[in-house]
Amino acid sequence: MKHFINCVKIIAVTPVVICVFGKANGNRYEGSWNGGVKNGAGQFFYLDKGQVYEGMWVDNLAKCGQMKDWNRESAPDATEFPLPPVSNIIRL
């Protein structure tokens, strides 16, 4: 199975291209696309590991976001340990 990519151009205030880019193992990226690579807000689903990265991308590199467990119980090659929950509580 080869990679696939489906894109749609959304014109609001400024044109934005939203794509779904999938890999042969089922992992996929859903989000903003510019210059033929991931740029802007998006999610990368690691379906083989049962995790998802949500955040910002710049020139195909994840720059700011968070990794979360997602559908981990049905992943074929899940990570050994689940990710711990992240808390926004600031202790002084």
N, C-alpha and C positions, 0 to 999 in steps of 0.2 A: 504494500500500500504506500502510495506517495503522499507527500505533504499536500494540503489543500489550503486555499485562501479564498475567502468570500469577503468582498468589501462593498460598502454603500457610502456614497457621499451625501452628507447632511448639510444643507445650507440654511443657516440661521443668521446670526449676525456675521459670523465668519464661516467659511466652509470647513467642515471637519470630516475626515474619513474614518469610519468605524469598520474594523475588520475582525473576522474570526480566522485565525491561522492555526491549522491543526497539523500535528506530527503523526507519523505512522503508528506510534505507540498509544495514540489517543489523547496525549497531552495537547492542550490548546491555549491560545491567547485570544482574549476578546477585549478590544479596546481601540484607542486612537492609533492611527497609522499615518506616517508622513515620510516622504522620501524613500518609500519601500521598506521601512523598518518601523518597529514599535516606537512611538513618540506620544507622550501625554498619558492620560489616565487609562489604566487597563488592569486586567486580571489574567494571570497565567495559571491554568489548572493543571497540576501534576496528578493526573488521574491514576497513574501507576503507583504513586506514593500516598495518595489520599490527602493532598494538601493543595492550597491555593495561595498565590501571592497576589495581593491587591495593593496597587500603588501607582507611582509615576515612573515613566520610562523616558529616557533621553538617548536618542540614537541607538536604540536596541538594547540599552543597558538599564536594569532596574536601579532606580536612584533613591526612592523614598517610599516606604510602604511597610506592610507587615505580612508575614507568612502565618497561615492558619490551617489547622486540620479541617478537612472537608471530605465527607463521605469516605473516611478512612477505613471503616469496617468492611467495605467492599473492594478496597484497592488490592490488586494482585501482588504488589510488592511494597506493602505499607512500611513506613519507618518503624524501627524497633520500639520507640517510645513516643507517645503523643506529645504535642507541643503544650507547654503549660499556658494557662490563660494569662492574658496581659491585663493589668489593672491600671486605671488612670488615677489612682489615689496617690497623692503626694503627702509623704509623712515629713513633718518638720521636727 
